[in-house]
Amino acid sequence: MNTKLSFFAGLALLAASCSSDPEVLNPEVTAPAAETLVPVTVHVNDFSISMTENDAMAGQTRAAVLPENYSPVNAVMLAFYDAEGTEVYKTTQVKNDGTYTTFGQFTANLQVGTYTMVALGYAHFNGDQFTLTSPTQAGYSTERPRETFCLKQNVTVTAAAPLDLDVTLNRISAKLWIYSTDGRPAGATKIRTTFAKGGKTFNPSTGLSLTDAGFTQTNNPSTDVGATIGISCFPFLATDEETMNVTIEALDANLNVLFTKTIENVPFKRSYITTVSGPIFTANSSSVGMKLSTDWGEFDPITF
């Protein structure tokens, strides 16, 4: 009998101990604030897609557009990094893949704290490999960089209320248009363009290229034999404005060089178009003209 009494007395003491433990009675009271998940909704509402500073349109910019209405960009990426630089959230939407409700709208559940947010909009084609590895490193590991928009922003999340953000991404790419004024011969099946500077990767915090060593890309003209060609390239620059040599080579199917044109001191600027036009498929010709298009921005025409 004494054994039974001792057993029940022990149960009574255990119950009294549990009933006086505030963590058991009110587990939410002592839960650390950092464990609270707060919904953070980000609307990529606009792409700022133009800067025009010629005399006729000084101070004006083209209206920003919704990402769903800007066809050259078909992928958007959002990432958050904590104070130590650790990635805590990253996701990508690809236009028309059916995995989202609104293209360019994201909701991330984040703990209370301060974060670095990186938002990217870019062109993505089959075979492209685009990566974001940190707030200071992103880009294409495949041959061609594409038109790219970027935003880096500090975000503070509190437990007071959900956070709703509207952000506008700015274009960080320069653009080169290459036009031939002569027709493409049957044997010229590829165009190789070599940039003496710039690169295919960039720092999302600055929008500037991570390298200034240059790169090469090869395009397959889609026009008929005998027709003129047009090719676009989107280099990332190491500074906001950069001048470099550009070499254009016409290749055959076996990558043998048929014709070569080198244009020296070609000026580039982020969010501006540089247009190079002239006879690409004509030997011993130095008549190559260059000007900047007004679609993105305009400089004084330069002729080589």
Backbone as JSON, one array per atom type, in Angstrom:
{
  "sequence": "MNTKLSFFAGLALLAASCSSDPEVLNPEVTAPAAETLVPVTVHVNDFSISMTENDAMAGQTRAAVLPENYSPVNAVMLAFYDAEGTEVYKTTQVKNDGTYTTFGQFTANLQVGTYTMVALGYAHFNGDQFTLTSPTQAGYSTERPRETFCLKQNVTVTAAAPLDLDVTLNRISAKLWIYSTDGRPAGATKIRTTFAKGGKTFNPSTGLSLTDAGFTQTNNPSTDVGATIGISCFPFLATDEETMNVTIEALDANLNVLFTKTIENVPFKRSYITTVSGPIFTANSSSVGMKLSTDWGEFDPITF",
  "N": [[0.84, -1.21, 0.0], [1.93, 1.25, 0.76], [3.65, 1.61, -1.31], [1.91, 2.11, -3.45], [0.78, 4.52, -2.61], [3.01, 6.16, -2.65], [3.51, 6.14, -5.41], [1.21, 7.48, -6.49], [1.53, 9.94, -5.26], [3.79, 10.84, -6.49], [2.82, 11.22, -9.1], [1.07, 13.34, -8.63], [2.81, 15.39, -7.9], [4.18, 15.68, -10.33], [2.15, 16.57, -12.05], [1.52, 19.0, -10.84], [3.88, 20.35, -11.29], [3.9, 20.52, -14.12], [1.61, 22.06, -14.59], [2.37, 24.53, -13.73], [4.17, 25.45, -15.53], [4.93, 27.92, -17.76], [5.6, 27.67, -20.47], [4.35, 25.42, -21.35], [1.66, 25.91, -20.85], [1.23, 28.27, -22.36], [2.48, 28.2, -25.15], [3.06, 29.96, -27.26], [3.8, 32.3, -26.1], [6.47, 32.42, -25.31], [7.78, 31.9, -27.65], [10.41, 32.68, -29.83], [10.71, 35.82, -31.57], [11.94, 35.68, -34.02], [11.13, 33.31, -35.14], [8.67, 33.71, -36.24], [6.82, 33.68, -39.17], [6.46, 35.88, -41.8], [4.36, 36.98, -44.36], [5.66, 38.16, -47.37], [4.95, 40.01, -50.06], [5.77, 40.56, -53.38], [5.49, 42.67, -56.07], [6.41, 42.75, -59.29], [5.98, 45.27, -60.95], [6.71, 46.93, -63.02], [8.86, 47.4, -65.85], [11.51, 49.44, -66.38], [12.18, 50.7, -69.35], [13.42, 52.44, -71.11], [15.63, 55.12, -71.95], [15.96, 58.33, -72.96], [17.8, 60.89, -74.28], [18.35, 62.72, -76.26], [18.37, 65.9, -78.04], [15.76, 66.52, -78.88], [14.1, 65.18, -77.17], [14.78, 65.64, -74.54], [15.12, 64.8, -71.15], [12.88, 63.16, -71.11], [11.3, 59.99, -70.66], [10.42, 56.74, -71.8], [7.29, 55.31, -70.91], [7.18, 53.01, -68.21], [6.57, 49.47, -68.34], [4.32, 46.7, -67.73], [5.63, 43.52, -66.79], [4.38, 41.33, -68.01], [3.54, 42.39, -70.37], [5.74, 42.98, -71.86], [7.34, 41.62, -74.3], [10.08, 40.77, -74.93], [11.18, 39.95, -72.48], [10.92, 37.03, -70.73], [11.24, 35.7, -68.37], [11.31, 35.9, -64.83], [12.98, 36.45, -61.77], [13.22, 36.09, -58.25], [14.9, 36.72, -55.23], [15.89, 36.39, -51.79], [18.29, 37.36, -49.36], [19.82, 36.79, -46.23], [21.16, 38.65, -43.37], [23.7, 37.62, -43.14], [24.3, 36.96, -45.67], [23.27, 34.59, -46.62], [21.29, 32.64, -48.74], [17.83, 32.68, -48.49], [15.48, 32.48, -49.78], [14.42, 31.78, -53.06], [13.11, 31.95, -56.28], [11.83, 31.28, -59.58], [9.95, 32.53, -62.26], [8.68, 31.54, -65.36], [7.44, 32.81, -68.31], [4.19, 31.9, -69.29], [4.33, 29.26, -68.42], [2.54, 28.19, -66.7], [2.77, 27.96, -63.93], [2.23, 29.9, -62.08], [0.16, 32.57, -60.76], [-0.03, 35.34, -61.35], [2.12, 36.82, -63.59], [5.2, 37.93, -62.52], [4.51, 38.44, -59.9], [5.11, 37.62, -56.54], [5.08, 35.7, -53.49], [6.7, 35.45, -50.5], [7.36, 33.73, -47.51], [8.84, 34.97, -44.81], [11.12, 35.08, -42.03], [11.24, 37.38, -39.25], [13.37, 40.11, -39.74], [16.25, 41.59, -41.45], [16.82, 41.89, -44.9], [18.49, 41.34, -48.05], [17.14, 41.98, -51.09], [16.93, 40.67, -54.34], [15.83, 41.22, -57.54], [15.13, 40.06, -60.77], [14.7, 40.39, -64.27], [14.61, 38.83, -67.38], [15.57, 37.74, -70.72], [14.93, 34.49, -71.84], [15.95, 31.66, -73.51], [15.61, 28.41, -75.09], [18.02, 26.21, -73.88], [19.56, 28.16, -72.68], [21.51, 29.04, -69.83], [21.09, 30.52, -66.96], [22.1, 31.98, -63.95], [21.76, 32.93, -60.53], [23.76, 33.55, -57.92], [24.44, 35.02, -55.69], [23.98, 38.24, -54.0], [25.81, 39.67, -55.43], [26.6, 38.38, -57.72], [25.73, 37.12, -60.82], [24.41, 35.86, -63.95], [24.93, 34.7, -67.37], [25.99, 31.46, -68.18], [26.05, 30.18, -70.52], [26.53, 30.71, -74.11], [25.53, 33.26, -75.02], [24.76, 36.42, -73.66], [21.68, 37.91, -72.61], [18.96, 40.31, -72.99], [18.54, 42.1, -70.02], [17.06, 42.95, -66.89], [17.26, 44.54, -63.67], [17.13, 44.71, -60.07], [18.31, 45.64, -56.89], [17.59, 45.65, -53.48], [17.25, 46.68, -50.09], [15.38, 45.1, -47.54], [13.25, 45.21, -44.77], [11.74, 43.11, -42.52], [9.07, 42.93, -40.31], [7.16, 41.79, -37.45], [4.78, 43.05, -37.32], [2.94, 43.39, -39.46], [1.89, 41.94, -42.6], [4.03, 42.36, -45.49], [4.01, 44.38, -48.35], [5.25, 44.94, -51.49], [6.0, 47.07, -54.21], [7.91, 47.03, -57.07], [10.29, 48.36, -59.42], [12.15, 47.37, -62.16], [15.3, 48.04, -63.63], [16.84, 48.29, -66.82], [19.94, 46.73, -67.42], [21.52, 46.02, -69.48], [23.54, 46.73, -72.36], [23.04, 47.26, -75.9], [23.75, 45.86, -79.06], [23.16, 46.32, -82.41], [23.63, 44.69, -85.42], [23.76, 45.24, -88.79], [23.76, 44.09, -92.1], [24.61, 45.55, -95.22], [24.83, 44.31, -97.55], [23.98, 41.31, -99.4], [23.62, 38.01, -98.0], [25.88, 35.48, -98.85], [25.57, 32.05, -100.06], [27.36, 30.31, -98.82], [27.99, 31.46, -96.37], [27.07, 30.85, -93.33], [27.03, 31.41, -90.63], [27.45, 33.99, -88.15], [29.99, 35.41, -86.34], [30.58, 37.27, -83.49], [32.83, 39.29, -81.8], [33.53, 40.78, -78.76], [35.7, 43.14, -77.44], [35.74, 43.96, -74.82], [33.8, 44.0, -71.73], [31.26, 41.56, -70.65], [29.54, 38.43, -69.83], [28.46, 38.03, -67.37], [27.31, 39.56, -64.29], [27.19, 41.98, -61.58], [24.58, 42.04, -59.44], [24.16, 44.04, -57.55], [25.26, 46.35, -58.57], [24.8, 46.29, -61.27], [26.8, 46.09, -63.13], [29.3, 44.57, -65.27], [30.99, 41.58, -64.28], [33.42, 41.02, -65.31], [35.92, 42.31, -67.56], [36.94, 41.26, -69.78], [35.91, 40.66, -72.24], [34.05, 38.77, -74.77], [32.79, 36.16, -76.94], [30.26, 35.52, -79.33], [28.15, 33.45, -81.37], [25.96, 33.62, -84.1], [23.2, 32.34, -86.0], [22.19, 33.36, -89.0], [18.85, 34.01, -90.02], [17.7, 34.82, -92.36], [17.03, 34.6, -95.92], [19.27, 33.28, -98.44], [21.18, 35.69, -100.11], [19.78, 37.79, -99.05], [19.81, 40.66, -96.85], [21.13, 40.81, -93.45], [20.31, 40.87, -89.92], [21.44, 41.21, -86.63], [21.32, 40.88, -83.12], [22.92, 41.77, -80.03], [23.69, 41.6, -76.52], [25.64, 42.89, -74.5], [27.06, 42.97, -71.16], [28.35, 45.73, -69.45], [31.46, 46.92, -68.03], [31.62, 49.41, -66.97], [29.41, 52.27, -66.78], [29.46, 53.53, -69.28], [31.26, 52.49, -72.13], [33.98, 51.97, -74.34], [34.97, 50.03, -77.09], [36.64, 47.64, -79.27], [34.98, 45.89, -81.89], [34.66, 42.84, -83.5], [33.52, 41.36, -86.44], [32.74, 38.37, -87.92], [32.16, 36.41, -90.8], [31.23, 33.11, -91.17], [31.67, 29.76, -92.51], [29.87, 26.59, -92.7], [31.6, 24.91, -91.42], [32.93, 26.48, -89.65], [34.97, 27.95, -90.73], [36.63, 31.0, -91.48], [35.25, 33.41, -93.55], [34.86, 36.13, -94.17], [36.02, 39.11, -92.59], [35.45, 41.79, -90.4], [36.61, 44.47, -88.52], [35.65, 46.81, -86.22], [36.66, 49.7, -84.82], [36.87, 51.25, -81.58], [34.14, 51.41, -80.69], [31.38, 52.92, -79.24], [29.55, 52.19, -76.26], [26.68, 52.15, -74.11], [24.89, 51.55, -71.14], [21.55, 50.5, -71.5], [21.31, 51.71, -73.92], [21.2, 51.62, -77.51], [23.58, 50.52, -79.82], [24.22, 50.79, -83.18], [25.5, 49.09, -85.88], [26.28, 49.18, -89.23], [26.84, 48.01, -92.54], [28.76, 46.67, -95.36], [29.14, 43.36, -94.87], [29.75, 40.99, -96.14], [31.54, 41.49, -98.14], [34.66, 41.56, -99.57], [37.67, 43.32, -98.6], [36.57, 45.82, -98.0], [36.08, 48.91, -96.48], [33.99, 50.43, -95.79], [32.04, 51.01, -93.41], [29.38, 51.95, -91.55], [28.25, 53.53, -88.52], [25.81, 54.13, -86.07], [23.74, 55.31, -83.36], [20.75, 53.95, -82.2], [17.48, 55.45, -81.76], [15.68, 54.09, -80.24], [16.3, 53.21, -77.66], [18.12, 55.08, -76.71], [20.2, 57.91, -77.66], [23.21, 58.89, -79.26], [25.56, 61.19, -80.81], [25.87, 60.55, -84.31], [28.4, 58.32, -85.55], [30.81, 57.69, -87.96], [32.63, 55.14, -89.57]],
  "CA": [[0.0, 0.0, 0.0], [2.81, 2.4, 0.77], [4.2, 1.77, -2.67], [0.9, 2.77, -4.28], [0.68, 5.91, -2.19], [4.2, 6.86, -3.17], [3.36, 6.3, -6.86], [0.23, 8.53, -6.76], [2.1, 11.21, -4.82], [4.7, 11.28, -7.55], [2.0, 11.74, -10.2], [0.54, 14.64, -8.22], [3.9, 16.37, -8.01], [4.45, 15.91, -11.75], [1.06, 17.39, -12.58], [1.69, 20.37, -10.33], [5.02, 20.96, -11.97], [3.52, 20.85, -15.5], [0.59, 23.11, -14.62], [2.97, 25.83, -13.42], [5.17, 25.75, -16.56], [4.27, 28.81, -18.72], [5.84, 27.25, -21.83], [3.36, 24.41, -21.68], [0.34, 26.54, -20.89], [1.18, 29.3, -23.41], [3.69, 27.98, -25.92], [3.35, 31.07, -28.17], [4.29, 33.45, -25.36], [7.92, 32.45, -25.25], [8.37, 31.6, -28.95], [11.19, 33.83, -30.27], [10.12, 36.55, -32.69], [12.59, 35.31, -35.28], [10.47, 32.14, -35.7], [7.43, 34.14, -36.85], [6.92, 33.82, -40.62], [5.67, 37.01, -42.27], [4.24, 36.96, -45.82], [6.19, 39.31, -48.11], [4.49, 39.93, -51.44], [6.52, 41.45, -54.26], [4.9, 42.85, -57.38], [7.29, 43.36, -60.29], [4.94, 45.95, -61.7], [7.19, 47.71, -64.16], [10.22, 47.39, -66.36], [11.89, 50.74, -66.93], [12.78, 50.14, -70.56], [13.94, 53.4, -72.07], [16.17, 56.4, -71.52], [16.15, 59.11, -74.17], [18.39, 62.16, -73.87], [18.7, 63.58, -77.39], [17.85, 67.25, -77.87], [14.33, 66.61, -79.13], [13.33, 64.52, -76.11], [15.58, 65.75, -73.32], [14.4, 64.66, -69.9], [11.73, 62.29, -71.21], [11.54, 58.55, -70.69], [9.26, 55.96, -72.17], [6.59, 54.78, -69.74], [7.5, 51.64, -67.83], [5.52, 48.54, -68.74], [4.19, 45.49, -66.94], [6.45, 42.46, -67.37], [3.59, 40.46, -68.88], [3.32, 43.07, -71.64], [7.02, 43.24, -72.52], [7.6, 40.29, -74.83], [11.46, 40.28, -74.89], [11.51, 39.34, -71.19], [9.99, 35.94, -70.45], [11.56, 35.06, -67.1], [11.58, 36.8, -63.71], [13.52, 35.73, -60.63], [13.25, 36.85, -57.0], [15.68, 36.06, -54.18], [16.18, 37.13, -50.55], [19.48, 36.93, -48.64], [19.8, 37.33, -44.88], [22.25, 39.58, -43.03], [24.97, 36.93, -43.33], [24.46, 36.67, -47.09], [22.75, 33.27, -46.93], [20.05, 32.64, -49.51], [16.71, 32.11, -47.73], [14.34, 32.31, -50.7], [14.68, 32.08, -54.47], [12.21, 31.26, -57.2], [11.82, 31.82, -60.93], [8.75, 32.36, -63.09], [8.89, 31.59, -66.81], [6.17, 33.21, -68.88], [3.32, 30.91, -69.94], [4.58, 27.87, -68.02], [1.39, 27.74, -65.93], [3.1, 27.67, -62.53], [2.01, 31.1, -61.28], [-1.13, 33.21, -61.0], [0.25, 36.6, -62.06], [3.53, 36.89, -63.95], [5.87, 39.03, -61.86], [4.06, 38.6, -58.5], [5.64, 36.56, -55.7], [4.87, 35.82, -52.05], [7.68, 34.68, -49.74], [7.15, 33.76, -46.07], [10.16, 35.21, -44.24], [11.22, 35.4, -40.61], [11.53, 38.77, -38.93], [14.78, 40.42, -39.95], [16.61, 42.48, -42.56], [17.23, 41.07, -46.03], [18.81, 41.92, -49.35], [16.28, 41.43, -52.13], [17.38, 40.81, -55.72], [14.8, 40.9, -58.52], [15.71, 40.05, -62.11], [13.87, 40.05, -65.42], [15.56, 38.56, -68.46], [15.16, 36.88, -71.82], [15.4, 33.11, -71.65], [15.69, 30.79, -74.65], [15.98, 27.01, -74.86], [19.46, 25.99, -73.79], [20.21, 29.18, -71.86], [21.77, 28.74, -68.43], [21.2, 31.77, -66.21], [22.15, 31.68, -62.53], [21.98, 33.96, -59.51], [24.4, 32.85, -56.81], [24.57, 35.91, -54.53], [23.61, 39.62, -54.38], [26.88, 40.29, -56.21], [27.03, 37.54, -58.83], [24.68, 36.51, -61.64], [24.7, 35.97, -65.37], [24.79, 33.56, -68.28], [27.14, 30.61, -68.39], [25.99, 29.79, -71.92], [27.29, 31.56, -75.02], [25.03, 34.61, -75.27], [23.97, 37.17, -72.69], [20.38, 38.38, -73.14], [18.46, 41.55, -72.39], [18.38, 41.82, -68.59], [16.67, 44.02, -65.98], [17.73, 44.16, -62.34], [16.93, 45.58, -58.91], [18.76, 45.19, -55.57], [16.95, 46.52, -52.5], [17.2, 46.2, -48.72], [14.0, 44.93, -47.07], [13.13, 44.88, -43.35], [10.49, 42.4, -42.22], [8.68, 42.98, -38.9], [6.0, 40.95, -37.15], [3.61, 43.9, -37.16], [1.95, 43.19, -40.52], [2.47, 41.48, -43.86], [4.71, 43.39, -46.26], [3.64, 44.38, -49.76], [6.23, 45.77, -52.18], [5.95, 47.29, -55.65], [9.28, 47.33, -57.49], [10.55, 48.6, -60.83], [13.46, 46.88, -62.55], [15.95, 48.84, -64.66], [17.66, 47.54, -67.76], [21.38, 46.87, -67.19], [22.21, 45.6, -70.7], [23.69, 47.52, -73.57], [22.58, 46.47, -77.05], [24.4, 46.08, -80.35], [22.5, 45.85, -83.63], [24.51, 44.56, -86.58], [23.02, 45.11, -90.04], [24.55, 44.06, -93.33], [24.03, 46.26, -96.36], [24.95, 43.42, -98.7], [23.28, 40.05, -99.21], [24.39, 36.88, -97.48], [26.13, 34.4, -99.81], [25.1, 30.74, -99.61], [28.34, 29.65, -97.95], [28.1, 32.14, -95.08], [25.95, 30.34, -92.55], [27.1, 31.86, -89.25], [28.12, 35.27, -87.87], [30.65, 35.41, -85.03], [30.84, 38.62, -83.02], [33.77, 39.28, -80.67], [33.61, 42.03, -78.02], [37.01, 43.24, -76.79], [35.53, 44.24, -73.41], [32.5, 43.57, -71.22], [31.15, 40.17, -70.3], [28.24, 37.76, -69.8], [28.02, 37.97, -65.99], [27.2, 40.91, -63.72], [26.95, 42.17, -60.16], [23.24, 42.6, -59.29], [24.15, 45.23, -56.69], [25.68, 47.51, -59.36], [24.41, 46.14, -62.66], [28.0, 46.14, -63.98], [29.89, 43.29, -65.6], [31.99, 41.04, -63.35], [34.7, 40.92, -66.02], [36.06, 43.22, -68.69], [37.82, 40.52, -70.69], [35.25, 40.45, -73.51], [33.49, 37.44, -75.03], [32.43, 35.9, -78.34], [29.03, 34.77, -79.55], [27.91, 33.07, -82.76], [24.55, 33.61, -84.48], [22.84, 31.71, -87.28], [21.22, 34.24, -89.67], [17.63, 33.31, -90.44], [17.21, 35.34, -93.64], [17.35, 33.8, -97.1], [20.5, 33.57, -99.17], [21.05, 36.88, -100.93], [19.13, 38.87, -98.3], [20.61, 41.28, -95.79], [20.92, 40.19, -92.15], [20.32, 41.71, -88.72], [21.79, 40.42, -85.45], [21.36, 41.67, -81.89], [23.77, 41.27, -78.94], [23.4, 42.33, -75.28], [26.77, 42.78, -73.56], [27.11, 43.69, -69.89], [29.52, 46.61, -69.46], [32.17, 47.05, -66.75], [31.29, 50.77, -66.51], [28.15, 52.69, -67.4], [29.78, 53.74, -70.68], [32.49, 51.79, -72.45], [34.35, 51.96, -75.75], [35.72, 48.81, -77.37], [36.65, 47.13, -80.63], [34.05, 44.79, -82.17], [35.04, 42.12, -84.7], [32.42, 40.61, -87.03], [33.26, 37.39, -88.87], [31.23, 35.52, -91.5], [31.79, 31.76, -91.15], [30.93, 28.72, -93.21], [29.3, 25.58, -91.81], [32.71, 24.28, -90.69], [33.51, 27.55, -88.84], [36.06, 28.64, -91.43], [36.35, 32.43, -91.62], [35.12, 33.85, -94.94], [35.03, 37.59, -94.2], [36.25, 39.69, -91.27], [35.39, 43.25, -90.25], [36.86, 44.96, -87.17], [35.24, 48.2, -86.05], [37.4, 50.17, -83.65], [36.37, 52.31, -80.7], [32.68, 51.46, -80.73], [30.88, 53.34, -77.92], [28.38, 51.52, -75.69], [26.17, 52.67, -72.86], [23.8, 50.72, -70.64], [20.21, 50.88, -71.93], [21.38, 52.38, -75.22], [21.48, 50.76, -78.66], [24.62, 50.85, -80.78], [23.89, 50.16, -84.45], [26.61, 49.0, -86.83], [25.77, 48.71, -90.51], [27.79, 48.1, -93.63], [28.92, 45.41, -96.11], [29.82, 42.32, -94.1], [30.13, 39.87, -97.0], [32.31, 42.03, -99.26], [36.08, 41.59, -99.22], [38.46, 44.53, -98.75], [35.73, 47.01, -97.93], [36.19, 49.59, -95.2], [32.84, 51.31, -95.66], [31.15, 50.52, -92.36], [28.83, 53.09, -90.82], [27.71, 53.21, -87.21], [25.07, 55.18, -85.36], [23.0, 54.79, -82.23], [19.32, 54.0, -82.43], [16.7, 56.26, -80.82], [14.74, 53.24, -79.5], [16.69, 53.2, -76.25], [18.82, 56.33, -76.43], [20.87, 58.38, -78.86], [24.42, 59.7, -79.28], [25.84, 61.72, -82.14], [26.31, 59.49, -85.23], [29.82, 58.16, -85.8], [31.04, 56.92, -89.18], [33.97, 54.54, -89.7]],
  "C": [[0.86, 1.24, 0.0], [3.41, 2.68, -0.6], [3.21, 2.48, -3.57], [0.77, 4.23, -3.9], [1.84, 6.72, -2.71], [4.08, 7.13, -4.65], [2.4, 7.44, -7.18], [0.74, 9.9, -6.31], [3.05, 11.76, -5.87], [3.95, 11.86, -8.73], [1.47, 13.13, -9.87], [1.6, 15.73, -8.33], [4.21, 16.7, -9.46], [3.39, 16.79, -12.38], [1.18, 18.82, -12.12], [2.81, 21.08, -11.03], [4.65, 21.38, -13.37], [2.55, 22.01, -15.53], [1.18, 24.47, -14.33], [4.0, 26.25, -14.46], [4.54, 26.63, -17.63], [4.51, 28.38, -20.16], [4.85, 26.18, -22.28], [1.98, 25.03, -21.79], [0.2, 27.5, -22.06], [2.43, 29.19, -24.29], [4.05, 29.15, -26.82], [3.97, 32.26, -27.44], [5.8, 33.55, -25.41], [8.58, 32.09, -26.58], [9.15, 32.82, -29.43], [10.58, 34.48, -31.49], [10.69, 36.13, -34.02], [11.92, 34.11, -35.93], [9.15, 32.5, -36.37], [7.64, 34.33, -38.34], [5.96, 34.89, -41.08], [5.57, 36.93, -43.79], [4.74, 38.27, -46.44], [5.81, 39.13, -49.57], [5.2, 40.98, -52.27], [5.83, 41.48, -55.61], [5.95, 43.49, -58.29], [6.36, 44.04, -61.27], [5.44, 46.59, -62.98], [8.58, 47.28, -64.56], [10.48, 48.79, -66.89], [12.73, 50.46, -68.16], [13.34, 51.18, -71.51], [14.56, 54.59, -71.36], [16.56, 57.17, -72.77], [16.62, 60.49, -73.8], [18.86, 62.99, -75.05], [17.97, 64.9, -77.25], [16.33, 67.33, -78.0], [13.5, 66.06, -77.98], [14.07, 64.57, -74.79], [14.69, 65.62, -72.09], [13.21, 63.73, -69.93], [12.16, 60.83, -71.18], [10.26, 57.86, -71.12], [8.63, 55.39, -70.92], [7.0, 53.34, -69.48], [6.31, 50.74, -68.14], [5.48, 47.36, -67.79], [5.0, 44.38, -67.59], [5.66, 41.55, -68.31], [3.35, 41.07, -70.26], [4.6, 43.37, -72.4], [7.56, 41.9, -73.02], [9.07, 39.87, -74.81], [11.86, 39.62, -73.58], [10.47, 38.27, -70.88], [10.34, 35.16, -69.19], [11.82, 36.13, -66.05], [12.01, 35.95, -62.52], [13.54, 36.65, -59.42], [14.02, 36.05, -55.97], [15.83, 36.99, -52.99], [17.4, 36.5, -49.89], [19.46, 37.56, -47.26], [21.03, 38.18, -44.6], [23.62, 38.95, -43.19], [25.24, 36.58, -44.79], [23.97, 35.31, -47.52], [21.43, 33.39, -47.68], [18.95, 31.96, -48.7], [15.49, 31.89, -48.6], [14.8, 32.62, -52.1], [13.71, 31.29, -55.32], [12.21, 31.99, -58.53], [10.47, 31.54, -61.58], [9.15, 32.47, -64.55], [7.53, 31.81, -67.45], [5.48, 32.04, -69.58], [3.65, 29.47, -69.56], [3.5, 27.33, -67.08], [1.65, 27.48, -64.47], [2.88, 28.88, -61.62], [0.64, 31.66, -61.61], [-0.96, 34.49, -61.8], [1.73, 36.67, -62.33], [4.15, 38.13, -63.32], [5.39, 39.29, -60.44], [4.49, 37.37, -57.7], [5.19, 36.79, -54.26], [5.85, 34.88, -51.35], [7.36, 34.82, -48.26], [8.52, 33.81, -45.39], [10.08, 35.45, -42.75], [11.51, 36.89, -40.44], [13.04, 39.01, -39.09], [14.99, 41.36, -41.11], [17.23, 41.63, -43.67], [17.71, 41.95, -47.19], [17.95, 41.22, -50.39], [16.9, 41.68, -53.5], [16.25, 40.35, -56.62], [15.39, 41.05, -59.92], [14.63, 39.73, -63.13], [14.8, 39.88, -66.61], [14.93, 37.71, -69.55], [15.76, 35.5, -71.62], [14.97, 32.28, -72.85], [16.12, 29.38, -74.31], [17.49, 26.86, -74.89], [20.19, 27.02, -72.97], [20.4, 28.67, -70.44], [22.07, 30.05, -67.71], [21.16, 31.44, -64.73], [22.33, 32.96, -61.72], [22.54, 33.25, -58.29], [24.56, 33.7, -55.57], [24.11, 37.3, -54.94], [24.66, 40.31, -55.24], [27.31, 39.46, -57.41], [25.85, 36.87, -59.5], [25.12, 36.57, -63.09], [24.5, 34.67, -66.12], [26.09, 32.78, -68.36], [27.15, 30.03, -69.8], [26.53, 30.91, -72.8], [26.84, 33.02, -75.05], [24.38, 35.23, -74.05], [22.7, 37.69, -73.38], [20.0, 39.7, -72.48], [18.06, 41.26, -70.94], [18.02, 43.1, -67.83], [16.99, 43.58, -64.56], [17.32, 45.2, -61.3], [17.51, 44.9, -57.68], [18.23, 46.16, -54.54], [17.01, 45.88, -51.12], [15.76, 46.18, -48.23], [14.04, 44.53, -45.6], [11.76, 44.29, -43.09], [10.25, 42.47, -40.71], [7.46, 42.09, -38.71], [4.7, 41.74, -37.11], [2.54, 43.6, -38.2], [2.65, 42.6, -41.73], [3.03, 42.64, -44.66], [4.34, 43.24, -47.72], [4.52, 45.39, -50.49], [5.92, 45.86, -53.66], [7.34, 47.72, -56.09], [9.33, 47.54, -59.0], [11.98, 48.19, -61.14], [14.01, 47.74, -63.68], [16.83, 47.97, -65.55], [19.14, 47.8, -67.48], [22.18, 46.47, -68.42], [22.45, 46.79, -71.61], [23.2, 46.65, -74.73], [23.36, 46.87, -78.3], [23.52, 45.48, -81.44], [23.54, 45.81, -84.73], [23.64, 44.35, -87.81], [24.0, 45.02, -91.19], [23.84, 44.87, -94.4], [24.18, 45.46, -97.64], [24.3, 42.08, -98.37], [24.19, 38.94, -98.74], [24.61, 35.83, -98.56], [25.77, 33.04, -99.21], [26.06, 30.09, -98.63], [28.47, 30.25, -96.57], [26.89, 31.79, -94.22], [25.93, 30.82, -91.1], [27.8, 33.22, -89.18], [28.68, 35.2, -86.46], [31.03, 36.83, -84.67], [31.72, 38.54, -81.78], [33.83, 40.68, -80.07], [34.95, 42.06, -77.29], [36.9, 43.5, -75.3], [34.15, 43.75, -73.0], [32.47, 42.1, -70.9], [29.72, 39.67, -70.31], [27.68, 37.62, -68.39], [28.04, 39.37, -65.4], [26.98, 40.84, -62.22], [25.56, 42.77, -59.99], [23.18, 43.86, -58.43], [24.51, 46.49, -57.46], [25.16, 47.46, -60.79], [25.57, 46.13, -63.63], [28.59, 44.75, -64.16], [30.92, 42.87, -64.55], [33.36, 40.92, -63.99], [34.73, 41.96, -67.12], [36.96, 42.59, -69.75], [37.2, 40.31, -72.07], [34.72, 39.03, -73.66], [33.13, 37.35, -76.52], [31.11, 35.15, -78.39], [28.83, 34.53, -81.04], [26.42, 32.99, -83.02], [24.38, 32.91, -85.82], [21.8, 32.59, -87.96], [20.04, 33.45, -90.21], [17.1, 33.79, -91.78], [17.67, 34.45, -94.79], [18.71, 34.19, -97.67], [20.26, 34.75, -100.11], [20.39, 38.04, -100.23], [20.09, 39.45, -97.27], [20.28, 40.62, -94.45], [20.89, 41.25, -91.06], [20.54, 40.82, -87.51], [21.83, 41.34, -84.25], [22.22, 40.97, -80.84], [23.54, 42.16, -77.72], [24.54, 42.2, -74.29], [26.49, 43.5, -72.25], [28.43, 44.47, -69.87], [30.14, 46.7, -68.07], [32.01, 48.44, -66.16], [30.03, 51.2, -67.24], [28.32, 52.97, -68.88], [31.13, 53.1, -70.96], [32.72, 51.81, -73.95], [35.24, 50.76, -76.0], [35.73, 48.51, -78.86], [35.66, 45.97, -80.75], [34.46, 44.16, -83.5], [33.87, 41.25, -85.16], [33.01, 39.67, -88.07], [32.12, 36.59, -89.48], [31.91, 34.16, -91.63], [30.99, 30.82, -92.04], [30.47, 27.67, -92.2], [30.36, 24.88, -90.97], [33.48, 25.27, -89.83], [34.79, 28.13, -89.44], [35.67, 30.09, -91.66], [36.36, 32.81, -93.1], [35.4, 35.33, -95.08], [35.19, 38.08, -92.77], [36.18, 41.21, -91.34], [35.66, 43.59, -88.79], [36.54, 46.44, -87.12], [35.85, 48.68, -84.75], [36.64, 51.24, -82.89], [34.85, 52.5, -80.81], [32.16, 51.85, -79.35], [29.62, 52.56, -77.53], [27.96, 52.25, -74.43], [25.0, 51.79, -72.43], [22.46, 51.34, -71.02], [20.2, 51.73, -73.19], [21.67, 51.34, -76.3], [22.62, 51.35, -79.48], [24.31, 50.09, -82.06], [25.09, 50.24, -85.39], [26.04, 48.47, -88.14], [26.81, 48.91, -91.59], [27.9, 46.76, -94.34], [29.77, 44.41, -95.32], [30.41, 41.25, -95.01], [30.9, 40.33, -98.24], [33.76, 42.15, -98.82], [36.68, 42.96, -99.45], [37.61, 45.79, -98.78], [35.85, 47.61, -96.54], [35.01, 50.51, -94.95], [31.85, 50.72, -94.67], [30.68, 51.73, -91.56], [28.25, 52.65, -89.5], [26.97, 54.39, -86.66], [24.31, 54.51, -84.24], [21.51, 54.98, -82.45], [18.62, 54.86, -81.38], [15.74, 55.41, -79.99], [15.04, 53.21, -78.01], [17.31, 54.53, -75.85], [19.62, 56.72, -77.64], [22.13, 59.17, -78.53], [24.54, 60.35, -80.66], [26.32, 60.58, -83.04], [27.81, 59.5, -85.43], [29.98, 57.27, -87.02], [32.46, 56.43, -89.22], [34.28, 54.34, -91.18]]
}
